Amino acid sequence: MRKLWIFVAMTLFTCSLGLSACSQSKDKEPETAKSDPVAEQAAKVIRDELRAPINKARKTQELGDERTEAIDRAVQQK
């Protein structure tokens, strides 16, 4: 009997959550984010500074790969 009451309580709770989620008003207009040009510029500078070491590592990896391929081609030609 106790399990039945727990099941009923959980079912009612779940249904009430579902109904409350569906009852929100859809008349609200979406808020447009006002962007600050200075903040955007600062964010771009920070993003570029953080990506610089990653880009440098990628470039180094590409140069190493190119060198390895050149060595492989030279070995195959001999």
DRENKOLFI-157992 format. One record per atom (N, C-alpha, C): residue in three letters; atom name; x, y, z. Coordinates in Angstrom, 2 decimals. Layout:
BEGIN
[ala, CA, [X, Y, Z]],
...
This chain:
BEGIN
[met, N, [0.82, -1.19, 0.00]],
[met, CA, [0.00, 0.00, 0.00]],
[met, C, [0.87, 1.26, 0.00]],
[arg, N, [1.95, 1.18, 0.75]],
[arg, CA, [2.84, 2.34, 0.84]],
[arg, C, [3.47, 2.63, -0.53]],
[lys, N, [3.86, 1.57, -1.25]],
[lys, CA, [4.44, 1.75, -2.57]],
[lys, C, [3.45, 2.40, -3.52]],
[leu, N, [2.18, 2.09, -3.38]],
[leu, CA, [1.15, 2.67, -4.22]],
[leu, C, [1.07, 4.17, -3.99]],
[trp, N, [1.09, 4.60, -2.73]],
[trp, CA, [1.01, 6.03, -2.42]],
[trp, C, [2.25, 6.78, -2.92]],
[ile, N, [3.40, 6.15, -2.79]],
[ile, CA, [4.62, 6.77, -3.31]],
[ile, C, [4.53, 6.92, -4.83]],
[phe, N, [4.04, 5.88, -5.49]],
[phe, CA, [3.87, 5.93, -6.95]],
[phe, C, [2.89, 7.03, -7.35]],
[val, N, [1.77, 7.14, -6.65]],
[val, CA, [0.76, 8.17, -6.95]],
[val, C, [1.36, 9.55, -6.72]],
[ala, N, [2.08, 9.74, -5.62]],
[ala, CA, [2.67, 11.04, -5.34]],
[ala, C, [3.69, 11.42, -6.40]],
[met, N, [4.53, 10.48, -6.80]],
[met, CA, [5.53, 10.77, -7.83]],
[met, C, [4.87, 11.06, -9.17]],
[thr, N, [3.81, 10.35, -9.49]],
[thr, CA, [3.10, 10.58, -10.74]],
[thr, C, [2.47, 11.97, -10.75]],
[leu, N, [1.82, 12.35, -9.66]],
[leu, CA, [1.22, 13.69, -9.57]],
[leu, C, [2.28, 14.78, -9.65]],
[phe, N, [3.40, 14.56, -9.00]],
[phe, CA, [4.49, 15.54, -9.03]],
[phe, C, [5.02, 15.70, -10.45]],
[thr, N, [5.23, 14.59, -11.14]],
[thr, CA, [5.74, 14.63, -12.51]],
[thr, C, [4.73, 15.32, -13.44]],
[cys, N, [3.47, 15.01, -13.29]],
[cys, CA, [2.44, 15.65, -14.12]],
[cys, C, [2.35, 17.14, -13.85]],
[ser, N, [2.47, 17.53, -12.60]],
[ser, CA, [2.39, 18.96, -12.28]],
[ser, C, [3.58, 19.71, -12.85]],
[leu, N, [4.77, 19.08, -12.84]],
[leu, CA, [5.93, 19.71, -13.46]],
[leu, C, [5.72, 19.87, -14.97]],
[gly, N, [5.17, 18.85, -15.59]],
[gly, CA, [4.93, 18.92, -17.03]],
[gly, C, [3.92, 19.99, -17.39]],
[leu, N, [2.87, 20.10, -16.61]],
[leu, CA, [1.84, 21.10, -16.89]],
[leu, C, [2.36, 22.51, -16.61]],
[ser, N, [3.15, 22.67, -15.58]],
[ser, CA, [3.66, 24.01, -15.28]],
[ser, C, [4.66, 24.46, -16.33]],
[ala, N, [5.39, 23.54, -16.92]],
[ala, CA, [6.35, 23.89, -17.97]],
[ala, C, [5.63, 24.33, -19.24]],
[cys, N, [4.47, 23.78, -19.49]],
[cys, CA, [3.74, 24.11, -20.70]],
[cys, C, [2.89, 25.37, -20.56]],
[ser, N, [2.74, 25.88, -19.35]],
[ser, CA, [1.82, 26.99, -19.15]],
[ser, C, [2.48, 28.36, -19.24]],
[gln, N, [3.71, 28.44, -19.70]],
[gln, CA, [4.38, 29.73, -19.82]],
[gln, C, [3.80, 30.51, -20.99]],
[ser, N, [3.76, 31.82, -20.81]],
[ser, CA, [3.22, 32.69, -21.84]],
[ser, C, [4.19, 32.78, -23.01]],
[lys, N, [3.67, 32.70, -24.20]],
[lys, CA, [4.51, 32.79, -25.39]],
[lys, C, [4.37, 34.15, -26.06]],
[asp, N, [3.76, 35.12, -25.38]],
[asp, CA, [3.57, 36.44, -25.94]],
[asp, C, [4.79, 37.33, -25.78]],
[lys, N, [5.76, 36.88, -25.02]],
[lys, CA, [6.95, 37.70, -24.78]],
[lys, C, [7.77, 37.81, -26.05]],
[glu, N, [8.25, 39.03, -26.28]],
[glu, CA, [9.13, 39.24, -27.42]],
[glu, C, [10.55, 38.91, -26.99]],
[pro, N, [11.32, 38.33, -27.88]],
[pro, CA, [12.69, 38.01, -27.50]],
[pro, C, [13.49, 39.29, -27.27]],
[glu, N, [14.26, 39.27, -26.21]],
[glu, CA, [15.06, 40.43, -25.88]],
[glu, C, [16.30, 40.45, -26.76]],
[thr, N, [16.58, 41.59, -27.33]],
[thr, CA, [17.77, 41.72, -28.14]],
[thr, C, [18.92, 42.15, -27.25]],
[ala, N, [20.03, 41.51, -27.42]],
[ala, CA, [21.20, 41.83, -26.61]],
[ala, C, [21.85, 43.09, -27.18]],
[lys, N, [22.05, 44.05, -26.31]],
[lys, CA, [22.72, 45.27, -26.73]],
[lys, C, [24.22, 45.04, -26.60]],
[ser, N, [24.90, 45.19, -27.70]],
[ser, CA, [26.33, 44.92, -27.69]],
[ser, C, [27.11, 46.22, -27.53]],
[asp, N, [28.15, 46.13, -26.77]],
[asp, CA, [29.03, 47.27, -26.52]],
[asp, C, [30.25, 47.11, -27.43]],
[pro, N, [30.50, 48.06, -28.32]],
[pro, CA, [31.62, 47.92, -29.26]],
[pro, C, [32.96, 47.76, -28.54]],
[val, N, [33.13, 48.45, -27.43]],
[val, CA, [34.40, 48.36, -26.69]],
[val, C, [34.55, 46.96, -26.10]],
[ala, N, [33.47, 46.43, -25.56]],
[ala, CA, [33.51, 45.08, -24.99]],
[ala, C, [33.77, 44.04, -26.07]],
[glu, N, [33.16, 44.22, -27.24]],
[glu, CA, [33.39, 43.29, -28.34]],
[glu, C, [34.84, 43.33, -28.79]],
[gln, N, [35.40, 44.54, -28.86]],
[gln, CA, [36.79, 44.67, -29.27]],
[gln, C, [37.71, 44.03, -28.24]],
[ala, N, [37.43, 44.25, -26.97]],
[ala, CA, [38.24, 43.65, -25.91]],
[ala, C, [38.14, 42.13, -25.95]],
[ala, N, [36.95, 41.63, -26.19]],
[ala, CA, [36.76, 40.19, -26.28]],
[ala, C, [37.54, 39.61, -27.46]],
[lys, N, [37.56, 40.33, -28.58]],
[lys, CA, [38.29, 39.87, -29.75]],
[lys, C, [39.79, 39.84, -29.47]],
[val, N, [40.29, 40.86, -28.81]],
[val, CA, [41.72, 40.91, -28.48]],
[val, C, [42.08, 39.76, -27.55]],
[ile, N, [41.26, 39.54, -26.54]],
[ile, CA, [41.52, 38.45, -25.60]],
[ile, C, [41.48, 37.11, -26.31]],
[arg, N, [40.48, 36.93, -27.17]],
[arg, CA, [40.34, 35.67, -27.90]],
[arg, C, [41.56, 35.45, -28.80]],
[asp, N, [42.02, 36.50, -29.49]],
[asp, CA, [43.18, 36.36, -30.36]],
[asp, C, [44.44, 36.04, -29.55]],
[glu, N, [44.59, 36.68, -28.40]],
[glu, CA, [45.76, 36.42, -27.56]],
[glu, C, [45.75, 35.00, -27.01]],
[leu, N, [44.59, 34.49, -26.69]],
[leu, CA, [44.50, 33.12, -26.17]],
[leu, C, [44.72, 32.09, -27.26]],
[arg, N, [44.34, 32.42, -28.47]],
[arg, CA, [44.49, 31.47, -29.57]],
[arg, C, [45.88, 31.51, -30.19]],
[ala, N, [46.68, 32.53, -29.90]],
[ala, CA, [48.00, 32.68, -30.51]],
[ala, C, [48.89, 31.47, -30.24]],
[pro, N, [49.03, 30.99, -29.00]],
[pro, CA, [49.89, 29.82, -28.79]],
[pro, C, [49.37, 28.57, -29.51]],
[ile, N, [48.07, 28.41, -29.57]],
[ile, CA, [47.49, 27.26, -30.26]],
[ile, C, [47.80, 27.34, -31.75]],
[asn, N, [47.63, 28.53, -32.33]],
[asn, CA, [47.92, 28.70, -33.75]],
[asn, C, [49.40, 28.48, -34.04]],
[lys, N, [50.26, 28.93, -33.12]],
[lys, CA, [51.70, 28.75, -33.30]],
[lys, C, [52.05, 27.26, -33.25]],
[ala, N, [51.43, 26.54, -32.33]],
[ala, CA, [51.68, 25.09, -32.24]],
[ala, C, [51.19, 24.37, -33.49]],
[arg, N, [50.04, 24.77, -34.01]],
[arg, CA, [49.52, 24.15, -35.23]],
[arg, C, [50.46, 24.40, -36.40]],
[lys, N, [50.97, 25.64, -36.51]],
[lys, CA, [51.88, 25.98, -37.60]],
[lys, C, [53.16, 25.17, -37.49]],
[thr, N, [53.67, 25.02, -36.27]],
[thr, CA, [54.87, 24.22, -36.05]],
[thr, C, [54.63, 22.77, -36.43]],
[gln, N, [53.47, 22.25, -36.07]],
[gln, CA, [53.13, 20.87, -36.42]],
[gln, C, [53.05, 20.70, -37.94]],
[glu, N, [52.46, 21.68, -38.63]],
[glu, CA, [52.37, 21.61, -40.09]],
[glu, C, [53.75, 21.63, -40.72]],
[leu, N, [54.64, 22.49, -40.21]],
[leu, CA, [56.00, 22.55, -40.75]],
[leu, C, [56.73, 21.23, -40.52]],
[gly, N, [56.53, 20.64, -39.35]],
[gly, CA, [57.16, 19.35, -39.06]],
[gly, C, [56.62, 18.26, -39.97]],
[asp, N, [55.32, 18.28, -40.22]],
[asp, CA, [54.72, 17.29, -41.12]],
[asp, C, [55.25, 17.45, -42.54]],
[glu, N, [55.38, 18.70, -42.99]],
[glu, CA, [55.90, 18.95, -44.34]],
[glu, C, [57.34, 18.46, -44.45]],
[arg, N, [58.13, 18.69, -43.41]],
[arg, CA, [59.52, 18.26, -43.43]],
[arg, C, [59.60, 16.73, -43.45]],
[thr, N, [58.77, 16.08, -42.66]],
[thr, CA, [58.75, 14.62, -42.64]],
[thr, C, [58.36, 14.06, -44.00]],
[glu, N, [57.38, 14.67, -44.64]],
[glu, CA, [56.97, 14.23, -45.97]],
[glu, C, [58.09, 14.44, -46.98]],
[ala, N, [58.81, 15.55, -46.87]],
[ala, CA, [59.92, 15.80, -47.79]],
[ala, C, [61.02, 14.77, -47.61]],
[ile, N, [61.29, 14.41, -46.35]],
[ile, CA, [62.31, 13.40, -46.08]],
[ile, C, [61.85, 12.05, -46.64]],
[asp, N, [60.59, 11.70, -46.46]],
[asp, CA, [60.05, 10.44, -46.99]],
[asp, C, [60.16, 10.39, -48.51]],
[arg, N, [59.84, 11.51, -49.18]],
[arg, CA, [59.96, 11.55, -50.64]],
[arg, C, [61.40, 11.40, -51.09]],
[ala, N, [62.33, 12.02, -50.37]],
[ala, CA, [63.75, 11.92, -50.73]],
[ala, C, [64.25, 10.51, -50.55]],
[val, N, [63.81, 9.83, -49.52]],
[val, CA, [64.23, 8.46, -49.28]],
[val, C, [63.66, 7.54, -50.36]],
[gln, N, [62.44, 7.76, -50.78]],
[gln, CA, [61.81, 6.93, -51.80]],
[gln, C, [62.45, 7.13, -53.17]],
[gln, N, [63.00, 8.31, -53.43]],
[gln, CA, [63.60, 8.58, -54.73]],
[gln, C, [64.98, 7.93, -54.87]],
[lys, N, [65.63, 7.65, -53.78]],
[lys, CA, [66.98, 7.07, -53.85]],
[lys, C, [66.94, 5.63, -54.16]],
